[in-house]
Amino acid sequence: LDEPEDSHISVTDDTPYTSASSFEDLNLSEAVLKGLYVEMGFKKPSKIQAITLPMILTPPHKDLVAQAHNGSGKTTCFVLGMLSRVDPNVKAPQALCICPTRELAIQNMEVLQKMGKYTGITAECAVPSDRENAPSPNHRAPVSAQVVIGTPGTIKRYMNMKKLGVNRVKILVFDEADHMLAEDGFQDDSLRIKRDTEKASPNCQVLLFSATFNERVTNFVSRVKRGNNQLFVKKEELSLEGVKQYKVYCPDELSKIEVIKTKIFDLGEKLGQRIIFVRTKNSARMLYQQLTDDGYAVTAIQGALNTEDRDKIIKEFKEGLTQVLISTDVLARGFDQQQVNCVVNYDLPVKYSQEPDYEVYLHRIGRAGRFGRKGAVFNLICDENDELVMSKIEQYFDIQVPEVTS
């Protein structure tokens, strides 16, 4: 779980904290420690955990803004924070975790249930459902689970309907916080949840975690969260040293599909599981159809699928029943599958302005090489615009991505 020893993490705070060399240093309960060692198989804290966990767990429980590499153990930080702050005797919500997608919320819930297996702490996942027989929130019982993990729209709806009381919430977590607080993300819902929670529970600790914080979001956070602890990694160190990145030049789109068939499938058996990222739902459908028509075993996930199909596809991929997954950026953030060693950028990530989306690029390549493992990323370059986007990505992260022949 260790990050590179030379990774520079800068911390700003006005309270001295002692870095934790072992989980025992953190005064965790025996039940939580048992979950860490027996269920999670951990031996000692990773670098990010050693630094941030004392900040999270030490009174007066100051707010924290934390940025660190993909796959460095951020989820463990806030899950341990939530488990440690909950009073098992109080049958009411005491910890909230807000995530941008249902897939990430479900994944975080699985981690919490595994890590908290011996604590007796109850948890509920609050995510959208499109099942016809799903009960209306109006008709459900009020939420009594001690930890609630969900998406901002569902959480806010439960709060508005008075089905989710937040007056006893001690800790509020925003996972992938840059996206949650971005103007083109979930800023309105996230700020409403934060404001209403802090109003009902003034001493609530707020944790913001992400692998990326662009300058606009960082400035915004500094305005809305004063006097907090902050932890950032230098930009040039965010390109994930353990992940090898390559460019593959393709003269046209048909050639891109041929590369997928001949390299990613035919030569890719040794690569473990693979994720192919595309820009749009239509691209996902098209590529899936092209590959399955030619007899290739592949699954595809994108936002237009109903929730049951999305859950089924993720479950099968996580259980290793499928090896290759086509995805839009619904899985770019936070998705953790340690058997993924290869990521293909069929389409490079760009914003509406056609400028590179550096944060999404970093999140995508972070799906390979989880927890310091080796991984490979192949960027398919098809035209001058792709070349320009790739050149800007190289310049931004101060890297040279070598070319391999198609």
Summary of the structure (lengths in Angstrom):
residues: 406
radius of gyration: 21.2
end to end distance: 34.1
largest distance: 63.8
contacts: 1356
relative contact order: 0.13
helix: 41%
strand: 18%
